[in-house]
């Protein structure tokens, strides 16, 4: 499942990022923001228009705006055990 597909408010962990699907500068920015393998994220907002852009993703104490194409490059697994979440 990719990050753009999870339900709003659902906690997930990024398991794989297809860095080759992203422009180098975009990949570098996402890494700098902590959006990489192992990061715990929560989808906070999904755009209302046809493209469903932008997405707002909570990572740690930040909320980051992403384009859907970036979120599609990130495979996630849902986190059901909140005790397994590392504090930010």
C-alpha positions in Angstrom: 0.0 0.0 0.0 1.3 3.5 -0.8 1.1 6.5 1.4 -1.5 8.2 -0.7 -3.9 5.3 -0.2 -4.1 5.1 3.6 -7.2 6.5 5.3 -7.0 9.9 6.9 -5.8 9.8 10.5 -4.2 6.4 10.2 -0.8 5.8 11.6 1.7 4.1 9.2 5.4 3.4 8.9 7.3 4.0 5.6 8.8 0.7 4.6 10.2 1.4 1.1 10.7 4.6 -0.9 11.2 4.3 -4.6 13.8 7.1 -4.8 14.3 6.5 -8.5 10.8 7.6 -9.1 11.6 11.1 -7.7 13.7 14.0 -9.0 17.0 14.1 -7.1 16.2 17.5 -5.5 12.7 16.3 -4.4 14.2 13.1 -2.9 16.8 15.1 -1.0 14.1 17.4 0.4 12.0 14.5 1.5 14.9 12.8 3.2 15.8 16.1 5.0 12.2 16.3 6.3 12.4 12.8 7.7 10.2 11.1 5.1 12.3 8.0 4.6 12.3 4.3 5.4 11.4 3.7 9.1 9.5 7.0 9.6 6.1 6.9 11.3 3.6 9.1 9.5 -0.1 10.0 9.7 -2.1 11.3 6.7 -3.7 14.4 8.0 -5.3 15.9 4.9 -6.1 15.0 1.3 -6.9 17.6 -1.4 -10.5 17.8 -2.5 -10.0 18.3 -6.3 -9.6 15.5 -8.9 -5.9 15.2 -8.4 -6.4 15.0 -4.6 -3.4 17.2 -4.2 -1.9 18.3 -1.9 -1.5 15.8 0.9 -0.6 16.8 4.4 1.5 14.2 6.2 2.4 14.4 9.9 5.9 13.1 10.6 7.1 13.6 14.1 5.9 17.1 15.3 5.8 18.5 11.7 3.1 18.6 9.1 4.5 18.4 5.6 2.7 19.1 2.4 3.3 16.5 -0.4 2.2 16.0 -3.9 0.4 12.8 -4.5 3.1 11.6 -6.9 5.6 11.7 -4.0 3.3 9.8 -1.7 2.9 7.1 -4.3 6.6 6.5 -4.3 6.4 5.5 -0.6 5.2 2.0 0.5 3.8 1.9 4.0 2.5 -0.6 6.5 -0.3 0.3 8.9 0.6 0.5 12.6 -2.1 -1.0 14.8 -0.1 -1.3 18.0 0.5 2.2 19.2 2.8 1.0 21.9 5.3 0.1 19.1 5.5 3.8 18.0 8.7 5.5 19.0 8.2 8.9 20.6 9.1 11.8 18.3 
